[in-house]
C-alpha cells in the first residue's frame, strides 16, 4: 500500500470489447459524473456530437459531465480493446440516454 493514495467516491471498471462491440452504455451522458478512459490494449473509438476520437493503447481520454458520447471498438479492428474507466463521483443514477437523431 502507498501512503500517497487518495481515492474517494470514484467508480472504476475494466471493459473489454471485441471488434464491432461498444462499451456497456449506448450513446449517453452523465449529469454529474466525469469519466476518464485509459486504454490498456487496442484502440477505442469515442463518438461525440462533433467528432470521432481515436484513443490508442497507453492514452487517456477524459469526458466532462453532460457531454454525450459513445465508446466502441471499430468493426474493422483486428483485436479487442481493453479500457479502464474511472468515473467521479461514483453514482448509480445519473446516466441519461442520448439519441443524436432526435436531440438536435
N, CA, C and O atoms as CSV, one atom per row, in Angstrom:
chain,resi,resn,atom,element,x,y,z
A,1,UNK,N,N,0.839,-1.185,0.000
A,1,UNK,CA,C,0.000,0.000,0.000
A,1,UNK,C,C,0.878,1.241,0.000
A,1,UNK,O,O,1.970,1.261,0.569
A,2,UNK,N,N,0.372,2.258,-0.648
A,2,UNK,CA,C,1.098,3.520,-0.722
A,2,UNK,C,C,0.396,4.554,0.136
A,2,UNK,O,O,-0.827,4.685,0.082
A,3,UNK,N,N,1.151,5.279,0.916
A,3,UNK,CA,C,0.584,6.326,1.757
A,3,UNK,C,C,0.087,7.501,0.923
A,3,UNK,O,O,-0.697,8.315,1.411
A,4,UNK,N,N,0.533,7.600,-0.329
A,4,UNK,CA,C,0.152,8.719,-1.190
A,4,UNK,C,C,-1.177,8.501,-1.902
A,4,UNK,O,O,-1.656,9.405,-2.587
A,5,UNK,N,N,-1.780,7.335,-1.761
A,5,UNK,CA,C,-3.025,7.033,-2.456
A,5,UNK,C,C,-4.184,7.800,-1.843
A,5,UNK,O,O,-4.412,7.735,-0.635
A,6,UNK,N,N,-4.917,8.529,-2.682
A,6,UNK,CA,C,-6.108,9.237,-2.237
A,6,UNK,C,C,-7.266,8.887,-3.161
A,6,UNK,O,O,-7.431,9.503,-4.214
A,7,UNK,N,N,-8.056,7.913,-2.777
A,7,UNK,CA,C,-9.220,7.516,-3.566
A,7,UNK,C,C,-10.465,7.817,-2.758
A,7,UNK,O,O,-10.579,7.415,-1.600
A,8,UNK,N,N,-11.381,8.516,-3.363
A,8,UNK,CA,C,-12.600,8.857,-2.661
A,8,UNK,C,C,-13.740,9.034,-3.654
A,8,UNK,O,O,-13.630,9.808,-4.604
A,9,UNK,N,N,-14.817,8.325,-3.435
A,9,UNK,CA,C,-16.045,8.474,-4.200
A,9,UNK,C,C,-15.831,8.355,-5.714
A,9,UNK,O,O,-16.259,9.218,-6.481
A,10,UNK,N,N,-15.166,7.278,-6.127
A,10,UNK,CA,C,-14.959,7.035,-7.550
A,10,UNK,C,C,-15.436,5.629,-7.916
A,10,UNK,O,O,-15.526,4.746,-7.064
A,11,UNK,N,N,-15.732,5.446,-9.174
A,11,UNK,CA,C,-16.085,4.131,-9.706
A,11,UNK,C,C,-15.005,3.734,-10.699
A,11,UNK,O,O,-14.595,4.548,-11.527
A,12,UNK,N,N,-14.543,2.493,-10.626
A,12,UNK,CA,C,-13.518,2.003,-11.550
A,12,UNK,C,C,-14.035,0.714,-12.181
A,12,UNK,O,O,-14.454,-0.208,-11.482
A,13,UNK,N,N,-13.999,0.660,-13.516
A,13,UNK,CA,C,-14.436,-0.525,-14.247
A,13,UNK,C,C,-13.418,-0.857,-15.325
A,13,UNK,O,O,-12.784,0.028,-15.898
A,14,UNK,N,N,-13.276,-2.136,-15.588
A,14,UNK,CA,C,-12.440,-2.591,-16.692
A,14,UNK,C,C,-13.366,-3.208,-17.726
A,14,UNK,O,O,-14.157,-4.097,-17.411
A,15,UNK,N,N,-13.266,-2.729,-18.975
A,15,UNK,CA,C,-14.132,-3.193,-20.044
A,15,UNK,C,C,-13.312,-3.810,-21.170
A,15,UNK,O,O,-12.203,-3.365,-21.465
A,16,UNK,N,N,-13.874,-4.844,-21.793
A,16,UNK,CA,C,-13.295,-5.448,-22.989
A,16,UNK,C,C,-14.390,-5.456,-24.051
A,16,UNK,O,O,-15.528,-5.848,-23.788
A,17,UNK,N,N,-14.023,-5.014,-25.261
A,17,UNK,CA,C,-14.990,-5.005,-26.360
A,17,UNK,C,C,-14.323,-5.584,-27.600
A,17,UNK,O,O,-13.243,-5.145,-27.998
A,18,UNK,N,N,-14.962,-6.556,-28.198
A,18,UNK,CA,C,-14.468,-7.150,-29.436
A,18,UNK,C,C,-14.758,-6.230,-30.615
A,18,UNK,O,O,-15.486,-5.248,-30.473
A,19,UNK,N,N,-14.195,-6.542,-31.770
A,19,UNK,CA,C,-14.463,-5.734,-32.967
A,19,UNK,C,C,-15.962,-5.574,-33.213
A,19,UNK,O,O,-16.703,-6.556,-33.251
A,20,UNK,N,N,-16.399,-4.320,-33.380
A,20,UNK,CA,C,-17.811,-4.026,-33.617
A,20,UNK,C,C,-18.646,-3.871,-32.364
A,20,UNK,O,O,-19.820,-3.512,-32.455
A,21,UNK,N,N,-18.077,-4.130,-31.192
A,21,UNK,CA,C,-18.825,-4.025,-29.932
A,21,UNK,C,C,-18.606,-2.661,-29.290
A,21,UNK,O,O,-17.559,-2.038,-29.463
A,22,UNK,N,N,-19.618,-2.209,-28.543
A,22,UNK,CA,C,-19.459,-0.965,-27.790
A,22,UNK,C,C,-19.275,-1.282,-26.318
A,22,UNK,O,O,-19.616,-2.373,-25.860
A,23,UNK,N,N,-18.734,-0.327,-25.581
A,23,UNK,CA,C,-18.670,-0.479,-24.144
A,23,UNK,C,C,-20.107,-0.517,-23.635
A,23,UNK,O,O,-21.010,-0.126,-24.375
A,24,UNK,N,N,-20.360,-0.964,-22.417
A,24,UNK,CA,C,-21.725,-1.276,-21.982
A,24,UNK,C,C,-22.808,-0.233,-22.215
A,24,UNK,O,O,-23.946,-0.611,-22.493
A,25,UNK,N,N,-22.517,1.041,-22.118
A,25,UNK,CA,C,-23.574,2.025,-22.289
A,25,UNK,C,C,-23.639,2.512,-23.735
A,25,UNK,O,O,-22.612,2.794,-24.352
A,26,UNK,N,N,-24.853,2.607,-24.264
A,26,UNK,CA,C,-25.051,3.165,-25.604
A,26,UNK,C,C,-24.782,4.670,-25.540
A,26,UNK,O,O,-24.303,5.166,-24.520
A,27,UNK,N,N,-25.079,5.390,-26.597
A,27,UNK,CA,C,-24.876,6.840,-26.622
A,27,UNK,C,C,-25.544,7.439,-25.382
A,27,UNK,O,O,-26.736,7.225,-25.158
A,28,UNK,N,N,-24.778,8.195,-24.570
A,28,UNK,CA,C,-25.285,8.688,-23.295
A,28,UNK,C,C,-24.440,9.860,-22.804
A,28,UNK,O,O,-23.420,10.212,-23.395
A,29,UNK,N,N,-24.893,10.442,-21.719
A,29,UNK,CA,C,-24.070,11.382,-20.970
A,29,UNK,C,C,-24.381,11.221,-19.495
A,29,UNK,O,O,-25.369,10.591,-19.119
A,30,UNK,N,N,-23.528,11.797,-18.668
A,30,UNK,CA,C,-23.714,11.752,-17.220
A,30,UNK,C,C,-24.036,13.153,-16.725
A,30,UNK,O,O,-23.396,14.124,-17.127
A,31,UNK,N,N,-25.019,13.250,-15.860
A,31,UNK,CA,C,-25.419,14.552,-15.328
A,31,UNK,C,C,-24.387,15.119,-14.359
A,31,UNK,O,O,-24.181,16.332,-14.319
A,32,UNK,N,N,-23.736,14.257,-13.578
A,32,UNK,CA,C,-22.809,14.771,-12.563
A,32,UNK,C,C,-21.452,14.078,-12.550
A,32,UNK,O,O,-20.557,14.508,-11.823
A,33,UNK,N,N,-21.279,13.037,-13.318
A,33,UNK,CA,C,-20.033,12.271,-13.280
A,33,UNK,C,C,-19.110,12.632,-14.444
A,33,UNK,O,O,-19.544,12.720,-15.592
A,34,UNK,N,N,-17.843,12.837,-14.131
A,34,UNK,CA,C,-16.811,12.961,-15.147
A,34,UNK,C,C,-16.208,11.578,-15.327
A,34,UNK,O,O,-16.134,10.800,-14.376
A,35,UNK,N,N,-15.773,11.268,-16.557
A,35,UNK,CA,C,-15.193,9.964,-16.840
A,35,UNK,C,C,-13.799,10.117,-17.433
A,35,UNK,O,O,-13.477,11.113,-18.082
A,36,UNK,N,N,-12.983,9.096,-17.186
A,36,UNK,CA,C,-11.672,9.012,-17.830
A,36,UNK,C,C,-11.520,7.580,-18.316
A,36,UNK,O,O,-11.809,6.633,-17.585
A,37,UNK,N,N,-11.062,7.428,-19.556
A,37,UNK,CA,C,-10.816,6.116,-20.142
A,37,UNK,C,C,-9.318,5.982,-20.400
A,37,UNK,O,O,-8.743,6.770,-21.151
A,38,UNK,N,N,-8.689,4.992,-19.783
A,38,UNK,CA,C,-7.282,4.688,-20.049
A,38,UNK,C,C,-7.261,3.381,-20.840
A,38,UNK,O,O,-7.827,2.379,-20.402
A,39,UNK,N,N,-6.611,3.391,-21.998
A,39,UNK,CA,C,-6.630,2.228,-22.877
A,39,UNK,C,C,-5.459,1.309,-22.550
A,39,UNK,O,O,-4.294,1.673,-22.710
A,40,UNK,N,N,-5.799,0.111,-22.089
A,40,UNK,CA,C,-4.792,-0.895,-21.733
A,40,UNK,C,C,-4.316,-1.672,-22.947
A,40,UNK,O,O,-3.162,-2.095,-23.013
A,41,UNK,N,N,-5.226,-1.858,-23.920
A,41,UNK,CA,C,-4.898,-2.645,-25.113
A,41,UNK,C,C,-5.855,-2.276,-26.233
A,41,UNK,O,O,-7.052,-2.113,-25.998
A,42,UNK,N,N,-5.346,-2.143,-27.437
A,42,UNK,CA,C,-6.191,-1.885,-28.599
A,42,UNK,C,C,-6.443,-0.406,-28.829
A,42,UNK,O,O,-5.706,0.455,-28.348
A,43,UNK,N,N,-7.502,-0.135,-29.577
A,43,UNK,CA,C,-7.860,1.234,-29.937
A,43,UNK,C,C,-9.349,1.444,-29.667
A,43,UNK,O,O,-10.190,0.703,-30.174
A,44,UNK,N,N,-9.662,2.446,-28.875
A,44,UNK,CA,C,-11.047,2.782,-28.551
A,44,UNK,C,C,-11.483,3.949,-29.430
A,44,UNK,O,O,-10.752,4.928,-29.582
A,45,UNK,N,N,-12.675,3.841,-30.005
A,45,UNK,CA,C,-13.269,4.953,-30.747
A,45,UNK,C,C,-14.354,5.549,-29.865
A,45,UNK,O,O,-15.162,4.823,-29.285
A,46,UNK,N,N,-14.370,6.882,-29.765
A,46,UNK,CA,C,-15.374,7.566,-28.958
A,46,UNK,C,C,-16.073,8.587,-29.842
A,46,UNK,O,O,-15.466,9.550,-30.310
A,47,UNK,N,N,-17.368,8.353,-30.058
A,47,UNK,CA,C,-18.181,9.254,-30.877
A,47,UNK,C,C,-18.754,10.339,-29.984
A,47,UNK,O,O,-19.367,10.044,-28.958
A,48,UNK,N,N,-18.557,11.608,-30.373
A,48,UNK,CA,C,-19.134,12.744,-29.662
A,48,UNK,C,C,-20.080,13.456,-30.628
A,48,UNK,O,O,-20.318,12.979,-31.737
A,49,UNK,N,N,-20.610,14.584,-30.206
A,49,UNK,CA,C,-21.515,15.341,-31.071
A,49,UNK,C,C,-20.822,15.876,-32.315
A,49,UNK,O,O,-21.468,16.092,-33.341
A,50,UNK,N,N,-19.512,16.092,-32.234
A,50,UNK,CA,C,-18.819,16.753,-33.337
A,50,UNK,C,C,-17.725,15.938,-34.009
A,50,UNK,O,O,-17.236,16.325,-35.070
A,51,UNK,N,N,-17.327,14.807,-33.408
A,51,UNK,CA,C,-16.204,14.065,-33.973
A,51,UNK,C,C,-16.135,12.642,-33.430
A,51,UNK,O,O,-16.844,12.278,-32.493
A,52,UNK,N,N,-15.267,11.856,-34.041
A,52,UNK,CA,C,-14.922,10.541,-33.511
A,52,UNK,C,C,-13.469,10.624,-33.084
A,52,UNK,O,O,-12.585,10.920,-33.888
A,53,UNK,N,N,-13.237,10.361,-31.813
A,53,UNK,CA,C,-11.905,10.444,-31.235
A,53,UNK,C,C,-11.340,9.034,-31.147
A,53,UNK,O,O,-12.023,8.120,-30.687
A,54,UNK,N,N,-10.106,8.852,-31.582
A,54,UNK,CA,C,-9.424,7.564,-31.510
A,54,UNK,C,C,-8.434,7.614,-30.352
A,54,UNK,O,O,-7.591,8.508,-30.280
A,55,UNK,N,N,-8.548,6.640,-29.446
A,55,UNK,CA,C,-7.691,6.588,-28.263
A,55,UNK,C,C,-6.906,5.281,-28.320
A,55,UNK,O,O,-7.490,4.198,-28.291
A,56,UNK,N,N,-5.593,5.388,-28.402
A,56,UNK,CA,C,-4.704,4.244,-28.582
A,56,UNK,C,C,-4.224,3.686,-27.238
A,56,UNK,O,O,-4.382,4.323,-26.197
A,57,UNK,N,N,-3.637,2.489,-27.279
A,57,UNK,CA,C,-3.032,1.874,-26.093
A,57,UNK,C,C,-2.111,2.874,-25.404
A,57,UNK,O,O,-1.276,3.512,-26.046
A,58,UNK,N,N,-2.273,3.001,-24.089
A,58,UNK,CA,C,-1.431,3.892,-23.294
A,58,UNK,C,C,-1.915,5.328,-23.248
A,58,UNK,O,O,-1.296,6.160,-22.585
A,59,UNK,N,N,-3.016,5.645,-23.943
A,59,UNK,CA,C,-3.543,7.005,-23.936
A,59,UNK,C,C,-4.742,7.118,-22.997
A,59,UNK,O,O,-5.389,6.126,-22.663
A,60,UNK,N,N,-5.017,8.351,-22.584
A,60,UNK,CA,C,-6.097,8.662,-21.664
A,60,UNK,C,C,-7.030,9.684,-22.304
A,60,UNK,O,O,-6.570,10.663,-22.893
A,61,UNK,N,N,-8.324,9.464,-22.191
A,61,UNK,CA,C,-9.329,10.408,-22.662
A,61,UNK,C,C,-10.231,10.751,-21.496
A,61,UNK,O,O,-10.674,9.859,-20.773
A,62,UNK,N,N,-10.513,12.037,-21.299
A,62,UNK,CA,C,-11.452,12.447,-20.263
A,62,UNK,C,C,-12.719,12.979,-20.917
A,62,UNK,O,O,-12.672,13.565,-21.998
A,63,UNK,N,N,-13.853,12.770,-20.251
A,63,UNK,CA,C,-15.149,13.207,-20.753
A,63,UNK,C,C,-15.826,14.013,-19.647
A,63,UNK,O,O,-16.005,13.523,-18.532
A,64,UNK,N,N,-16.200,15.249,-19.962
A,64,UNK,CA,C,-16.861,16.114,-18.998
A,64,UNK,C,C,-18.309,15.699,-18.779
A,64,UNK,O,O,-18.877,14.953,-19.577
A,65,UNK,N,N,-18.896,16.181,-17.705
A,65,UNK,CA,C,-20.312,15.952,-17.444
A,65,UNK,C,C,-21.133,16.559,-18.578
A,65,UNK,O,O,-20.710,17.516,-19.228
A,66,UNK,N,N,-22.295,15.995,-18.797
A,66,UNK,CA,C,-23.246,16.457,-19.800
A,66,UNK,C,C,-22.668,16.514,-21.214
A,66,UNK,O,O,-23.104,17.319,-22.036
A,67,UNK,N,N,-21.681,15.653,-21.492
A,67,UNK,CA,C,-21.077,15.559,-22.826
A,67,UNK,C,C,-21.463,14.221,-23.453
A,67,UNK,O,O,-20.878,13.195,-23.105
A,68,UNK,N,N,-22.430,14.207,-24.365
A,68,UNK,CA,C,-22.857,12.949,-24.981
A,68,UNK,C,C,-21.703,12.243,-25.693
A,68,UNK,O,O,-20.902,12.864,-26.392
A,69,UNK,N,N,-21.644,10.922,-25.491
A,69,UNK,CA,C,-20.587,10.125,-26.120
A,69,UNK,C,C,-20.983,8.665,-26.156
A,69,UNK,O,O,-21.836,8.194,-25.404
A,70,UNK,N,N,-20.312,7.966,-27.078
A,70,UNK,CA,C,-20.496,6.518,-27.220
A,70,UNK,C,C,-19.125,5.941,-27.506
A,70,UNK,O,O,-18.459,6.353,-28.456
A,71,UNK,N,N,-18.698,4.984,-26.686
A,71,UNK,CA,C,-17.373,4.381,-26.837
A,71,UNK,C,C,-17.521,2.967,-27.401
A,71,UNK,O,O,-18.367,2.191,-26.958
A,72,UNK,N,N,-16.668,2.648,-28.400
A,72,UNK,CA,C,-16.794,1.347,-29.055
A,72,UNK,C,C,-15.473,0.935,-29.691
A,72,UNK,O,O,-14.548,1.733,-29.840
A,73,UNK,N,N,-15.421,-0.340,-30.059
A,73,UNK,CA,C,-14.300,-0.877,-30.823
A,73,UNK,C,C,-14.767,-0.935,-32.277
A,73,UNK,O,O,-15.824,-1.493,-32.572
A,74,UNK,N,N,-13.997,-0.372,-33.159
A,74,UNK,CA,C,-14.359,-0.309,-34.573
A,74,UNK,C,C,-14.641,-1.695,-35.149
A,74,UNK,O,O,-14.004,-2.672,-34.754
A,75,UNK,N,N,-15.583,-1.784,-36.072
A,75,UNK,CA,C,-15.919,-3.060,-36.725
A,75,UNK,C,C,-14.718,-3.667,-37.451
A,75,UNK,O,O,-14.590,-4.889,-37.529
A,76,UNK,N,N,-13.842,-2.816,-37.981
A,76,UNK,CA,C,-12.690,-3.335,-38.719
A,76,UNK,C,C,-11.441,-3.524,-37.855
A,76,UNK,O,O,-10.350,-3.746,-38.381
A,77,UNK,N,N,-11.596,-3.439,-36.545
A,77,UNK,CA,C,-10.461,-3.670,-35.639
A,77,UNK,C,C,-9.999,-5.122,-35.753
A,77,UNK,O,O,-10.799,-6.021,-36.012
A,78,UNK,N,N,-8.726,-5.333,-35.562
A,78,UNK,CA,C,-8.164,-6.686,-35.628
A,78,UNK,C,C,-8.018,-7.328,-34.258
A,78,UNK,O,O,-7.618,-8.487,-34.153
A,79,UNK,N,N,-8.343,-6.572,-33.198
A,79,UNK,CA,C,-8.189,-7.098,-31.837
A,79,UNK,C,C,-9.199,-6.448,-30.909
A,79,UNK,O,O,-9.809,-5.433,-31.245
A,80,UNK,N,N,-9.367,-7.048,-29.735
A,80,UNK,CA,C,-10.221,-6.469,-28.708
A,80,UNK,C,C,-9.599,-5.181,-28.194
A,80,UNK,O,O,-8.388,-4.979,-28.285
A,81,UNK,N,N,-10.448,-4.315,-27.652
A,81,UNK,CA,C,-9.965,-3.150,-26.921
A,81,UNK,C,C,-10.258,-3.404,-25.448
A,81,UNK,O,O,-11.333,-3.886,-25.090
A,82,UNK,N,N,-9.291,-3.074,-24.601
A,82,UNK,CA,C,-9.449,-3.208,-23.157
A,82,UNK,C,C,-9.230,-1.822,-22.553
A,82,UNK,O,O,-8.182,-1.207,-22.747
A,83,UNK,N,N,-10.224,-1.348,-21.827
A,83,UNK,CA,C,-10.169,0.005,-21.276
A,83,UNK,C,C,-10.457,-0.013,-19.787
A,83,UNK,O,O,-11.295,-0.775,-19.307
A,84,UNK,N,N,-9.749,0.836,-19.072
A,84,UNK,CA,C,-10.016,1.091,-17.670
A,84,UNK,C,C,-10.810,2.386,-17.620
A,84,UNK,O,O,-10.332,3.426,-18.075
A,85,UNK,N,N,-12.013,2.333,-17.074
A,85,UNK,CA,C,-12.879,3.507,-16.995
A,85,UNK,C,C,-12.989,3.947,-15.541
A,85,UNK,O,O,-13.304,3.148,-14.659
A,86,UNK,N,N,-12.725,5.219,-15.307
A,86,UNK,CA,C,-12.808,5.783,-13.963
A,86,UNK,C,C,-13.818,6.911,-14.006
A,86,UNK,O,O,-13.728,7.793,-14.860
A,87,UNK,N,N,-14.782,6.893,-13.090
A,87,UNK,CA,C,-15.796,7.931,-13.023
A,87,UNK,C,C,-15.859,8.528,-11.637
A,87,UNK,O,O,-15.750,7.815,-10.640
A,88,UNK,N,N,-16.036,9.844,-11.571
A,88,UNK,CA,C,-16.148,10.510,-10.278
A,88,UNK,C,C,-17.152,11.658,-10.396
A,88,UNK,O,O,-17.128,12.395,-11.381
A,89,UNK,N,N,-18.013,11.815,-9.431
A,89,UNK,CA,C,-18.197,10.930,-8.277
A,89,UNK,C,C,-18.871,9.620,-8.694
A,89,UNK,O,O,-19.489,9.530,-9.754
A,90,UNK,N,N,-18.735,8.619,-7.841
A,90,UNK,CA,C,-19.391,7.331,-8.090
A,90,UNK,C,C,-20.890,7.523,-7.893
A,90,UNK,O,O,-21.337,7.854,-6.795
A,91,UNK,N,N,-21.662,7.316,-8.948
A,91,UNK,CA,C,-23.111,7.483,-8.886
A,91,UNK,C,C,-23.777,6.351,-9.643
A,91,UNK,O,O,-23.190,5.768,-10.554
A,92,UNK,N,N,-25.005,6.044,-9.261
A,92,UNK,CA,C,-25.728,4.957,-9.908
A,92,UNK,C,C,-26.819,5.432,-10.844
A,92,UNK,O,O,-27.272,4.668,-11.696
A,93,UNK,N,N,-27.249,6.664,-10.706
A,93,UNK,CA,C,-28.461,7.058,-11.427
A,93,UNK,C,C,-28.332,8.364,-12.208
A,93,UNK,O,O,-29.327,9.067,-12.379
A,94,UNK,N,N,-27.144,8.707,-12.684
A,94,UNK,CA,C,-27.017,9.960,-13.427
A,94,UNK,C,C,-26.826,9.752,-14.927
A,94,UNK,O,O,-26.529,10.704,-15.648
A,95,UNK,N,N,-26.993,8.512,-15.408
A,95,UNK,CA,C,-26.823,8.224,-16.830
A,95,UNK,C,C,-28.089,8.620,-17.580
A,95,UNK,O,O,-29.196,8.232,-17.208
A,96,UNK,N,N,-27.905,9.402,-18.646
A,96,UNK,CA,C,-29.024,9.848,-19.461
A,96,UNK,C,C,-28.798,9.343,-20.884
A,96,UNK,O,O,-27.786,9.659,-21.508
A,97,UNK,N,N,-29.750,8.555,-21.392
A,97,UNK,CA,C,-29.658,8.081,-22.774
A,97,UNK,C,C,-29.715,9.272,-23.708
A,97,UNK,O,O,-30.414,10.252,-23.451
A,98,UNK,N,N,-28.962,9.172,-24.804
A,98,UNK,CA,C,-28.908,10.284,-25.754
A,98,UNK,C,C,-29.080,9.728,-27.165
A,98,UNK,O,O,-28.412,8.768,-27.548
A,99,UNK,N,N,-29.976,10.335,-27.927
A,99,UNK,CA,C,-30.193,9.937,-29.309
A,99,UNK,C,C,-29.849,11.125,-30.192
A,99,UNK,O,O,-30.618,12.085,-30.250
A,100,UNK,N,N,-28.710,11.085,-30.885
A,100,UNK,CA,C,-28.322,12.229,-31.696
A,100,UNK,C,C,-29.302,12.555,-32.811
A,100,UNK,O,O,-29.317,13.682,-33.307
A,101,UNK,N,N,-30.116,11.597,-33.211
A,101,UNK,CA,C,-31.105,11.826,-34.276
A,101,UNK,C,C,-32.270,12.687,-33.801
A,101,UNK,O,O,-32.829,13.449,-34.590
A,102,UNK,N,N,-32.648,12.582,-32.529
A,102,UNK,CA,C,-33.800,13.317,-32.021
A,102,UNK,C,C,-33.423,14.500,-31.142
A,102,UNK,O,O,-34.275,15.344,-30.866
A,103,UNK,N,N,-32.192,14.588,-30.699
A,103,UNK,CA,C,-31.789,15.639,-29.783
A,103,UNK,C,C,-31.342,16.913,-30.475
A,103,UNK,O,O,-31.221,17.945,-29.817
A,104,UNK,N,N,-31.095,16.883,-31.761
A,104,UNK,CA,C,-30.603,18.095,-32.450
A,104,UNK,C,C,-31.707,19.045,-32.820
A,104,UNK,O,O,-31.446,20.099,-33.400
